[in-house]
Amino acid sequence: MNIHEYQGKSILKSYGVAIQEGIVAETAEAAVDAAKELQKQTGTGWWVVKAQIHAGGRGKGGGVKLAKSLDEVKDIASKIIGMQLITPQTGKEGKKVNKVLIAQDVYYPGETKTAEFYMSVLLNRNTGRNIIMYSTEGGMDIEEVAAKTPHLIFKEEVDPAVGLQGFQTRRIAFNLGLSGSAFKEMTKFVANLFRAYDGIDASMFEINPVLKTSDNKIIAVDAKVNLDENALYRHPKYAEMRDITEEDPTEVEAGEHNLNYVKLDGNVGCMVNGAGLAMATMDIIKLAGGFPANFLDVGGTANAARVEQAFRIILKDPNVKAILVNIFGGIVRCDRVAQGIVDAYKNIGEIPVPIIVRLQGTNAVEARKIIDESGLKVFPATLLKEAADLVNQVLSN
């Protein structure tokens, strides 16, 4: 689960990580009030107005701007709030900005002795250990740094048996070229950052940039945080940070019906039980000349009602030209799925695209009989290749 920058910073602060202070606002007037309050708290006379969406590259799209007066705060906030912000991570459709963060300007005017670093904590899936990835090239896309100057990216792997060690935080500070009080501040920053990552069961913490100020403070200027949804039951207050306006509405609806759904850009809808079979089905569709329109796992206990809801969700995508239902009856009974398909036809009305159905396993014979006797526009299949050929056939017509 992704959360906003201001939410990620609040978590960091609770773990003792120094942050760029800020106050969130949903209107231009509230933005001015936030700027005034921030001025009282920090003494800052300049502010940064930052769009709050679940995507990086906001500055490139015009979603991060410096304001040098309260009038500028109001003007900039009024333009950013409500805009459709397009960044390299949003796609061409962009994302609507519903709120902004009014943050203190931590780049002291006229000062040149600052430095920006990149730092993230995430799981190295090759080793099964958490790593801290960092670079002296903060403020840039890490992908660009990796491509052009890979020697400037460092990694510190953490042994889960002993946790992050002091010598590792010191090595990070040394590799970043720090000394004196900045060196000590960075070691504390790294230790607290890792504590936050581990403490909230995050799957990623990315801070770009980490700023060394001219007076040697180390501050998180940004915070991109992803929480492990499987662990949210242990952190109900963080689960409340979910912003469904930032998510695909169809995926949100699917989640409400306990369906695992991810929208894709193809033309063949998929309804499958089990993630492995779903991936194989998507491969079959591609080999047959089509493109998967979604990943949809109805689960191992699919019933007629869930199958009907799955159809409704798939049909919300206007790009879908055919639907492939591929069910293996282990726990789930194939005849129940077949009845769900028939009920969906009756309740939804005429389904405008052809449906290819492959039901194998428990009560597959009964399921085939239900489909054959339904009189519906459904193409039954037994083998995976047969299902693939039918997909190709209906797409060609």
Disulfide bonds with the S-S distance in Angstrom:
none
